[in-house]
Amino acid sequence: MASQPERSPNRKAPTTYRVSSNRPEHHRDVVNRLKRIEGQVRGLIDMVESGRGCEDVAQQMAAARKAMDKAFYRMMACSVMEAVSVSDSEVTTFREVERSTRILEKYA
């Protein structure tokens, strides 16, 4: 008999459920946002290397930070929508929304 790998008592098994039909759209949206942020960061590097003023750089850093926050919230909204749309029961929906809430509390 093969032995099962031991699981840390604090780690839960990953939740598996059906994939929402909206997932590819949301995935593409988040990826596009991150690619735009990547371009902003490259622009910031160019600004610093070319000796642009601190206020100009700070303004662009703030814009990049805000864009990252928006991408994060969009990703979390997708998580909640998926949990609600594919849930088998009200208990599962509640559990998944609570999970998303904990993630927001931890990282937002």
Buried (B, 14 or more C-beta within 10 A) or exposed (E): EEEEEEEEEEEEEEEEEEEBEBBEEBEEBBEEBBEEBEEBBEBBEEBEEEEEEEEEBEEBBEBBEEBBEEBBEBBBBBBBBBBBBBBEEEEBBEEBBEBBEEBBEEEE
